[in-house]
Amino acid sequence: MRTLVIGGGGTIGRRLVPALRTRGHDVVVAGRTTGDVHVDLADHPTVEAMYRQVGPVDAVVAIAAHGALDDFPTLTTEALYDNTRAKLFGQIDLVLTGQHHCADGASFTLTSGIFADQAWPHVTGGAVISGALHGFALSAALELPRGMRINVVSPTMVGDSVDAFAEHFPGMRPVPMDDLVHHYLDCVEGPHTGRIVRAYG
Ligand SMILES: NC(=O)c1ccc[n+]([C@@H]2O[C@H](COP(=O)([O-])OP(=O)(O)OC[C@H]3O[C@@H](n4cnc5c(N)ncnc54)[C@H](OP(=O)(O)O)[C@@H]3O)[C@@H](O)[C@H]2O)c1
């Protein structure tokens, strides 16, 4: 199976990519500056160019582009739109553009996050991004052509990010990396579509 992993050089990617390779996937890693192919999810022409460069793939996994922390009293719709650009609209672009490039039966596995379901201070953007991704995936699961599938993994803080993120989200219980990797593998290799996999530890 040829599997394209956008963000495969990141915290989650460093765990997922070796697991995919161990299971026999021919993995192509993409990132803005890292990986085999370069793409910026916030820039549509680079998404189109990436798919043309890579050719047909059987699976696309997106583990790239965070929402930024925000300050509600000064938040504007323009700032919210900027914040959602790469992670929300970029992942949507991977699907809308990818449906024309990927192999029959290909799967898309997107990444959202716990803020769709649990409110925390300073992550209004994260809540908007993840809630919208969940709605998009349900709709896309009905609409995708040629037997294509789509699922979303919605992690809480992941085990390998505790040192970086615990100060922002005190008391949040991390999801173990092995459990998280299992969820992604299940989305890529399993038969399911339209699932929101809540990896909340
Ligand atoms: N870590 C957590 O605790 C956690 C929890 C919940 C949800 N998530 C979500 O999971 C995803 C991955 O998180 P992570 O912690 O693994 O991220 P990370 O360590 O920051 O890695 C992000 C990866 O994505 C690439 N990337 C970043 N922006 C991009 C863009 N605009 N276009 C293309 N590639 C881009 C980066 O490579 P380049 O620098 O080369 O572009 C890097 O390989 C994110 O959507 C994040 O919000 C993470």
The ligand as an SDF file (V2000), in Angstrom:
LIG
                    3D

 48 52  0  0  0  0  0  0  0  0999 V2000
    0.9180   16.8070   19.9080 N   0  0  0  0  0  0  0  0  0  0  0  0
   -0.2590   16.7820   20.5460 C   0  0  0  0  0  0  0  0  0  0  0  0
   -0.3180   16.6450   21.7960 O   0  0  0  0  0  0  0  0  0  0  0  0
   -1.5310   16.8610   19.7580 C   0  0  0  0  0  0  0  0  0  0  0  0
   -2.7660   16.7210   20.4280 C   0  0  0  0  0  0  0  0  0  0  0  0
   -3.9480   16.8120   19.6980 C   0  0  0  0  0  0  0  0  0  0  0  0
   -3.8970   17.0480   18.3370 C   0  0  0  0  0  0  0  0  0  0  0  0
   -2.6930   17.1710   17.7190 N   0  0  0  0  0  0  0  0  0  0  0  0
   -2.6710   17.4330   16.2910 C   0  0  0  0  0  0  0  0  0  0  0  0
   -1.9410   16.4390   15.6220 O   0  0  0  0  0  0  0  0  0  0  0  0
   -1.2970   16.9990   14.4850 C   0  0  0  0  0  0  0  0  0  0  0  0
    0.1910   16.6810   14.5490 C   0  0  0  0  0  0  0  0  0  0  0  0
    0.6850   17.1310   15.7880 O   0  0  0  0  0  0  0  0  0  0  0  0
    2.2420   16.9860   16.1590 P   0  0  0  0  0  0  0  0  0  0  0  0
    2.3550   17.3360   17.6140 O   0  0  0  0  0  0  0  0  0  0  0  0
    2.8030   15.7000   15.6410 O   0  0  0  0  0  0  0  0  0  0  0  0
    2.8400   18.2010   15.3160 O   0  0  0  0  0  0  0  0  0  0  0  0
    4.3700   18.6740   15.1580 P   0  0  0  0  0  0  0  0  0  0  0  0
    5.2920   17.8850   16.0270 O   0  0  0  0  0  0  0  0  0  0  0  0
    4.3700   20.1490   15.2720 O   0  0  0  0  0  0  0  0  0  0  0  0
    4.6960   18.2580   13.6520 O   0  0  0  0  0  0  0  0  0  0  0  0
    3.9440   18.8380   12.6350 C   0  0  0  0  0  0  0  0  0  0  0  0
    4.4200   18.2660   11.3000 C   0  0  0  0  0  0  0  0  0  0  0  0
    3.6150   18.8330   10.2770 O   0  0  0  0  0  0  0  0  0  0  0  0
    4.4030   19.5780    9.3570 C   0  0  0  0  0  0  0  0  0  0  0  0
    3.6560   20.8170    9.0900 N   0  0  0  0  0  0  0  0  0  0  0  0
    3.3760   21.8170    9.9560 C   0  0  0  0  0  0  0  0  0  0  0  0
    2.6560   22.7700    9.3510 N   0  0  0  0  0  0  0  0  0  0  0  0
    2.4630   22.3580    8.0750 C   0  0  0  0  0  0  0  0  0  0  0  0
    1.8080   22.9170    6.9550 C   0  0  0  0  0  0  0  0  0  0  0  0
    1.1880   24.1160    7.0080 N   0  0  0  0  0  0  0  0  0  0  0  0
    1.8190   22.2270    5.7910 N   0  0  0  0  0  0  0  0  0  0  0  0
    2.4430   21.0100    5.7100 C   0  0  0  0  0  0  0  0  0  0  0  0
    3.0780   20.4330    6.7410 N   0  0  0  0  0  0  0  0  0  0  0  0
    3.0940   21.1050    7.9090 C   0  0  0  0  0  0  0  0  0  0  0  0
    5.7550   19.7920   10.0450 C   0  0  0  0  0  0  0  0  0  0  0  0
    6.8470   19.7300    9.1630 O   0  0  0  0  0  0  0  0  0  0  0  0
    7.4370   21.0890    8.5310 P   0  0  0  0  0  0  0  0  0  0  0  0
    7.9040   21.9180    9.6990 O   0  0  0  0  0  0  0  0  0  0  0  0
    8.5120   20.5970    7.6070 O   0  0  0  0  0  0  0  0  0  0  0  0
    6.2950   21.6970    7.8230 O   0  0  0  0  0  0  0  0  0  0  0  0
    5.8400   18.5570   10.9600 C   0  0  0  0  0  0  0  0  0  0  0  0
    6.3420   17.4380   10.2370 O   0  0  0  0  0  0  0  0  0  0  0  0
   -1.6240   18.5130   14.5250 C   0  0  0  0  0  0  0  0  0  0  0  0
   -2.7460   18.7770   13.7180 O   0  0  0  0  0  0  0  0  0  0  0  0
   -1.9580   18.7470   15.9730 C   0  0  0  0  0  0  0  0  0  0  0  0
   -2.7990   19.8630   16.1890 O   0  0  0  0  0  0  0  0  0  0  0  0
   -1.5070   17.0850   18.3900 C   0  0  0  0  0  0  0  0  0  0  0  0
  1  2  1  0
  2  3  2  0
  2  4  1  0
  4  5  1  0
  4 48  2  0
  5  6  2  0
  6  7  1  0
  7  8  2  0
  8  9  1  0
  8 48  1  0
  9 10  1  0
  9 46  1  0
 10 11  1  0
 11 12  1  0
 11 44  1  0
 12 13  1  0
 13 14  1  0
 14 15  2  0
 14 16  1  0
 14 17  1  0
 17 18  1  0
 18 19  2  0
 18 20  1  0
 18 21  1  0
 21 22  1  0
 22 23  1  0
 23 24  1  0
 23 42  1  0
 24 25  1  0
 25 26  1  0
 25 36  1  0
 26 27  1  0
 26 35  1  0
 27 28  2  0
 28 29  1  0
 29 30  1  0
 29 35  2  0
 30 31  1  0
 30 32  2  0
 32 33  1  0
 33 34  2  0
 34 35  1  0
 36 37  1  0
 36 42  1  0
 37 38  1  0
 38 39  2  0
 38 40  1  0
 38 41  1  0
 42 43  1  0
 44 45  1  0
 44 46  1  0
 46 47  1  0
M  CHG  2   8   1  16  -1
M  END
$$$$
